[in-house]
């Protein structure tokens, strides 16, 4: 990915959270997403911090349990049971829904990088 220009999107904005100033823990997570038009798109998500990067077997991924609480949002599509707890797995396509027009414009030849 070095040398590649990608649009930057504040992930907090995608989740409907207020923006916060960057800290020493702030990271850019580069991901390949698929737009609603099934077009691959490489973007950089500005996140508060990254705790771990892992791979899992498909068998470890489970349906979101019905806990009766609002801990999971409409973006959490499944969970991973890990170290006595759960890790919510986000539907990146759902999170970025509505951002496609902005992302498409920012990735056009000659366009500038977008920080939303």
Buried (B, 14 or more C-beta within 10 A) or exposed (E): EEEEEBBBBBBBBBEEEEEEEEEEEEEBEEBEBEBEEEEEBBBBBBBEEEEEEEEEEEEEBEEBEEEEEEEBEEBBBBBBEEEEEBBBBBBBBBBBEEBBEBBBEBBEEEEEEBEB
